[in-house]
Amino acid sequence: MSDKTSSRKKLSLPAKMAIGMIAGIVAGVICQAINLNTNIYIKPFGDLFIRLIRMVVVPLVFASLVTGAASMGNAKKLGSVATKSLVWMFGTSAIATGLGLIFANVFKPGVGLNLSTEGLAAKEIAPPNFVDTLLNIVPINPMEAFSTGNLLQIIFFAMLFGFALSMLGEKVKPLVNIFEQLSETMIKLTGIVMGYAPIGVFALITVTVAQNGIGVLLPLLKVIILLYVVCLVHICLVYFTSIKFITKKGIREFLKGAAEPLLVAFTTCSSAAALAVNLKATQRLGASKSVASFTIPLGNTINMDGAAIYLGIAAVFVAQVYGIDLSFGQQLTILLMSVLASIGSVGVPSSALVVMTMVFTSVGLPIEGVALVAGVDRILDMARTTLNVMGDATTALVISKFEGELSETDYNRDVDSSVTSA
């Protein structure tokens, strides 16, 4: 009896979330069959989980980045890590968008579809001006950035704040220690929040299945399959190749170590939800604490390979549905805008729909086209968020290797940012 109890206690968080996901699929089918209003009875439990995640993400990102920047030690190292990280992230995002465009042009998911666009509407959002985008990274009032949850401005302030701490040296060591302790506390708090994850996942999946069902999936099945296929191609072409030949680690080794954050991302559709467990996972895979603390929060905001693939496919799909021929120049604009507009996308569900509106506006595609894929956005979001989180983990390992700080994998390593599975 005691052995059974002990094994129950040892059930890991990913296993609990997997059970929640399977139960959610079954419950969703039942709810749809009996026409239960999931928005009233089930959706609030999923919304609560997302709100809990959003509650911890801002202080977690700030404390982690300040700690990471402060531990760099000097401007040269911080500049090296920042430059390599940004070049790597934007480079992989550009490849992702290109893959999405290529596959969509070859397999033509929108050709032959008779989807009615009557009555569909989407709010028009002006594409960002490049200069304004850069200026808006700098917060006029950091407290306002905290209160509104503007992660990009928080990241910019945290990097400068952490660098200033590193320049002051030993006399501010007590303050650096406070931020390190704050970072560990926030990750511990995230671990507590993640104890609710199986229930949150159950609710989110139930609502997704109950609301979408097979009827809404069939007309867009080609888009859904294409997105998942391109994501797999990107994983093999970019991530697995980088892991194998740059970090010299095994693919199975990487997948085993990254399993928990990937499952969190897939089931919650929130890269913010996976942030804390990704910090832990990458350090156990060998990434240095300073690099992981810098690249994971940064990547959570600007490293959007999944969204980039989605934007490429969606743009071509909508153009095909409306019978619009996209020129090479327009598709190049889509690629550039996808990378630019993804900067600052909040790591919460469906933010890609807002970015998509900006991209469509920039090349003259009908804004109503956004509503065509909105119905199955949750299904698509599961793939692209998982890809975003895998991209963050890959970046942390690759940059650690470039900095000569990558160590051997130790799945049982007692890292500072440990998260207990509730």
C-alpha positions in Angstrom: 0.0 0.0 0.0 2.8 2.4 0.9 4.6 1.6 -2.4 1.5 2.6 -4.3 1.2 5.8 -2.4 4.9 6.6 -3.0 4.6 5.9 -6.7 1.6 8.2 -6.9 3.5 11.0 -5.3 6.3 10.6 -7.8 4.0 11.1 -10.8 5.8 13.9 -12.7 4.3 17.1 -13.7 4.5 16.3 -17.5 2.7 13.0 -16.8 0.0 14.8 -14.9 -0.4 17.3 -17.7 -0.5 14.5 -20.3 -3.3 12.9 -18.3 -5.1 16.3 -18.1 -4.7 16.7 -21.9 -6.2 13.2 -22.7 -9.0 13.7 -20.2 -9.7 17.2 -21.7 -10.0 15.6 -25.2 -12.5 13.1 -23.9 -14.4 15.7 -21.9 -14.5 18.1 -24.9 -16.1 15.4 -27.1 -18.7 14.7 -24.4 -19.4 18.4 -23.8 -19.9 19.0 -27.6 -22.2 15.9 -27.7 -24.4 17.1 -24.9 -24.1 20.8 -26.0 -22.7 21.9 -22.6 -21.7 25.6 -22.4 -18.0 25.2 -21.7 -17.6 29.0 -21.5 -19.5 29.1 -18.3 -18.6 25.8 -16.6 -15.1 25.0 -17.7 -13.4 27.9 -19.4 -12.9 29.9 -16.1 -10.6 27.2 -14.8 -8.4 27.5 -17.9 -8.5 31.3 -17.7 -7.4 31.2 -14.1 -4.3 29.2 -15.1 -3.4 31.7 -17.8 -3.9 34.6 -15.3 -1.7 32.9 -12.8 1.1 32.5 -15.4 0.8 36.1 -16.4 0.9 37.1 -12.7 4.4 35.6 -12.3 6.0 36.2 -15.7 6.9 39.9 -15.4 8.8 39.7 -12.1 10.3 36.4 -13.2 11.6 37.9 -16.5 13.0 41.0 -14.8 14.7 39.2 -11.9 16.2 36.5 -14.3 17.5 39.0 -16.8 19.0 41.3 -14.1 20.7 38.3 -12.6 21.9 37.1 -16.0 23.2 40.5 -17.1 24.9 41.2 -13.7 26.6 37.8 -13.7 28.2 38.5 -17.2 30.9 40.4 -15.4 31.9 42.8 -18.1 30.5 44.8 -21.1 32.4 42.6 -23.6 30.8 39.4 -22.5 27.3 40.9 -22.2 27.7 42.4 -25.7 28.9 39.1 -27.1 26.0 37.1 -25.6 23.4 39.7 -26.7 24.7 40.0 -30.2 25.0 36.3 -30.8 21.6 35.7 -29.3 19.8 38.4 -31.4 21.6 37.3 -34.7 20.7 33.7 -34.0 17.1 34.4 -33.1 16.4 36.7 -36.0 18.2 34.3 -38.4 16.1 31.3 -37.4 12.9 33.4 -37.5 13.8 34.4 -41.1 14.4 30.7 -42.0 11.1 29.8 -40.4 9.1 32.4 -42.4 10.8 31.4 -45.6 9.9 27.7 -45.0 6.3 28.7 -44.4 6.2 30.7 -47.6 7.9 28.0 -49.7 5.6 25.1 -48.4 2.5 27.2 -48.8 3.4 28.1 -52.4 4.2 24.5 -53.2 1.2 22.8 -51.5 -1.3 25.6 -52.0 -3.6 25.1 -48.9 -6.1 27.8 -50.0 -6.6 26.7 -53.6 -10.0 25.1 -54.3 -11.4 26.1 -50.9 -14.8 27.7 -51.0 -14.8 29.4 -47.6 -17.4 32.1 -47.1 -15.9 35.4 -45.9 -19.3 37.1 -45.7 -19.8 38.7 -42.3 -16.3 38.1 -41.2 -14.5 41.0 -39.7 -11.2 41.7 -38.0 -9.9 44.9 -36.4 -7.4 46.7 -38.6 -4.1 47.3 -37.0 -1.5 49.6 -38.6 1.9 48.0 -39.2 4.7 49.2 -37.0 7.0 51.9 -38.2 10.6 50.6 -38.0 12.0 53.7 -36.2 9.0 53.8 -33.8 9.5 50.1 -33.1 13.1 50.6 -32.1 12.3 53.7 -30.0 9.4 51.9 -28.2 11.9 49.4 -26.9 13.1 52.1 -24.5 10.7 52.7 -21.7 10.0 56.3 -20.8 8.7 55.1 -17.4 9.9 51.6 -16.3 7.1 51.5 -13.7 4.6 52.0 -16.5 6.2 49.1 -18.5 5.8 46.9 -15.4 2.2 47.9 -14.9 1.2 47.3 -18.5 3.3 44.1 -18.9 5.4 45.5 -21.8 7.9 42.7 -21.8 10.2 44.2 -24.4 10.7 47.4 -22.5 11.1 45.4 -19.2 13.8 43.3 -20.9 15.6 46.4 -22.1 15.6 48.0 -18.7 16.6 44.8 -17.0 19.6 44.4 -19.3 20.8 47.9 -18.6 20.1 47.6 -14.8 21.9 44.3 -14.6 24.9 45.6 -16.6 25.1 48.7 -14.3 25.2 46.3 -11.3 28.0 44.3 -12.9 30.0 47.5 -13.4 29.7 48.5 -9.8 31.3 45.3 -8.6 31.6 44.1 -5.1 30.0 47.1 -3.4 26.6 46.2 -4.8 27.1 42.4 -4.3 24.3 42.4 -1.6 21.8 43.9 -4.2 22.9 41.3 -6.8 22.3 38.6 -4.2 18.8 40.0 -3.6 18.0 39.7 -7.3 19.4 36.2 -7.4 17.2 35.3 -4.5 14.2 37.1 -6.1 14.8 35.1 -9.3 14.9 31.8 -7.4 11.8 32.8 -5.4 9.8 33.7 -8.5 10.8 30.4 -10.2 9.7 28.6 -7.0 6.4 30.5 -7.1 6.0 29.5 -10.7 6.6 25.9 -9.6 3.7 26.3 -7.2 1.5 27.8 -9.9 2.4 24.9 -12.2 0.9 22.5 -9.6 -2.4 23.8 -10.9 -1.3 23.1 -14.5 -3.0 19.7 -15.0 -6.4 21.3 -14.1 -5.7 24.3 -16.3 -4.6 22.1 -19.2 -7.7 19.9 -18.8 -10.0 23.0 -19.0 -8.1 24.6 -21.9 -8.2 21.4 -24.0 -11.8 20.6 -23.1 -12.9 24.1 -24.3 -10.8 23.8 -27.5 -12.2 20.4 -28.5 -15.8 21.3 -27.5 -15.8 24.6 -29.4 -13.9 23.5 -32.5 -15.0 19.9 -33.1 -14.3 18.1 -36.4 -16.7 20.3 -38.4 -14.6 23.4 -38.2 -11.3 21.5 -38.7 -12.2 19.8 -42.0 -12.1 22.8 -44.3 -8.8 24.0 -42.8 -7.3 20.5 -42.3 -4.7 21.2 -45.1 -3.5 24.3 -43.3 -3.3 22.6 -40.0 -1.4 19.6 -41.4 0.9 21.9 -43.4 1.8 24.0 -40.3 2.7 20.9 -38.3 4.7 19.4 -41.1 6.7 22.7 -41.6 7.3 22.9 -37.9 8.8 19.4 -38.0 10.9 20.3 -41.0 12.2 23.4 -39.1 12.9 21.3 -36.0 15.0 18.8 -38.0 16.7 21.4 -40.3 17.5 24.0 -37.7 17.2 22.8 -34.1 18.3 19.1 -34.4 21.1 20.1 -36.7 22.3 22.8 -34.3 22.0 20.4 -31.3 23.9 17.6 -33.1 26.7 19.6 -34.8 27.1 22.7 -32.7 26.5 21.5 -29.2 27.5 17.9 -29.9 24.6 16.6 -27.9 22.3 13.7 -28.8 18.8 14.4 -30.2 17.3 12.0 -27.7 19.3 13.5 -24.9 18.0 17.0 -25.9 14.3 15.8 -26.2 14.5 14.0 -22.9 15.8 17.1 -21.1 13.4 19.5 -22.8 10.3 17.3 -22.5 8.7 19.2 -19.6 8.8 22.8 -21.1 7.7 21.4 -24.5 4.7 19.7 -23.0 3.8 22.8 -21.0 4.0 24.8 -24.2 1.9 22.4 -26.3 -0.9 22.0 -23.7 -1.1 25.7 -22.6 -0.2 27.5 -25.8 1.8 29.9 -23.6 5.5 30.3 -23.9 5.3 32.3 -20.7 4.0 29.3 -18.9 7.0 27.3 -20.0 9.6 30.0 -19.1 10.6 28.8 -15.6 10.7 25.1 -16.5 12.7 25.9 -19.6 15.3 27.8 -17.5 15.7 24.6 -15.4 15.7 22.2 -18.3 18.4 24.1 -20.3 20.7 24.4 -17.3 20.4 20.6 -16.7 21.2 20.1 -20.4 24.4 22.0 -19.8 23.6 25.7 -20.6 25.4 28.1 -18.2 23.2 29.9 -15.7 24.2 33.4 -16.9 23.5 32.6 -20.6 20.2 30.7 -19.8 19.0 33.5 -17.5 19.6 36.0 -20.4 18.5 34.1 -23.5 15.4 32.3 -22.2 13.5 35.4 -21.0 14.7 37.3 -24.1 13.7 34.5 -26.5 10.3 34.3 -24.7 9.6 37.7 -26.2 11.3 38.0 -29.5 12.2 34.4 -30.6 9.1 33.5 -32.5 9.9 30.8 -35.1 6.6 29.1 -34.7 4.7 32.3 -35.2 7.0 33.1 -38.2 6.1 29.8 -40.0 2.4 30.4 -39.2 2.5 34.0 -40.6 4.1 32.8 -43.9 1.5 30.0 -44.4 -1.5 32.1 -43.3 -0.6 35.0 -45.7 -0.3 32.7 -48.7 -3.4 30.7 -47.6 -5.6 33.9 -47.4 -4.2 35.2 -50.7 -5.1 31.9 -52.4 -8.6 31.9 -50.9 -9.2 35.4 -52.2 -7.6 34.7 -55.5 -4.8 37.2 -55.0 -1.3 36.5 -56.5 1.4 37.6 -54.2 4.5 38.9 -56.0 8.0 37.9 -54.9 8.4 41.5 -53.5 5.3 41.1 -51.4 6.4 37.7 -50.1 9.8 39.3 -49.1 7.8 42.0 -47.3 5.9 39.3 -45.5 9.2 37.7 -44.4 10.7 41.0 -43.1 7.4 42.1 -41.5 7.0 38.7 -39.8 10.4 39.1 -38.1 9.8 42.7 -37.2 6.2 42.4 -36.1 6.9 39.4 -33.9 9.2 41.5 -31.7 7.5 42.1 -28.5 4.7 39.6 -29.0 3.5 38.7 -25.6 4.0 35.0 -24.8 0.3 34.3 -24.3 -2.2 32.4 -26.4 -3.2 33.8 -29.9 -0.9 36.9 -29.9 0.0 35.8 -33.4 -3.4 36.8 -34.6 -2.5 40.5 -33.8 0.8 40.2 -35.5 -0.9 38.6 -38.5 -3.2 41.6 -38.9 -0.1 43.8 -39.1 1.5 41.6 -41.7 -1.7 41.4 -43.8 -2.0 45.2 -43.7 1.6 45.7 -44.9 1.0 43.7 -48.1 -2.6 44.7 -48.8 -4.3 41.4 -47.9 -7.9 41.6 -46.7 -8.0 41.9 -42.9 -11.1 39.7 -42.9 -8.8 36.8 -43.8 -7.6 36.7 -40.3 -11.0 35.5 -39.2 -10.8 32.6 -41.6 -8.1 30.9 -39.4 -9.2 32.3 -36.1 -11.6 29.4 -35.5 -8.8 26.9 -35.4 -6.1 29.2 -34.0 -5.9 27.2 -30.8 -5.0 24.1 -32.7 -2.3 25.9 -34.7 -1.1 27.7 -31.6 -0.2 24.4 -29.9 2.4 23.7 -32.6 3.8 27.2 -33.0 4.2 27.8 -29.2 6.0 24.4 -28.8 8.3 25.5 -31.6 9.0 28.9 -30.0 9.9 27.2 -26.7 12.1 24.6 -28.4 13.8 27.5 -30.2 14.5 29.2 -26.8 16.1 26.0 -25.4 18.2 25.5 -28.5 19.4 29.1 -28.4 20.5 28.8 -24.8 22.5 25.7 -25.5 24.0 27.1 -28.8 25.0 30.4 -27.2 26.5 28.6 -24.2 28.6 26.6 -26.6 29.7 29.7 -28.5 30.7 31.2 -25.2 32.6 28.1 -24.2 30.3 27.5 -21.2 28.4 24.4 -22.2 28.7 21.6 -19.8 27.7 17.9 -19.8 24.0 17.0 -19.5 22.9 16.1 -16.0 19.2 15.5 -15.6 19.5 15.4 -11.9 21.5 18.6 -11.6 20.4 20.7 -8.6 20.3 24.0 -10.4 19.5 27.3 -8.6 16.3 27.7 -10.7 14.9 24.3 -9.7 11.1 24.0 -10.0 9.4 21.3 -8.0 6.8 19.3 -9.7 3.7 19.6 -7.6 
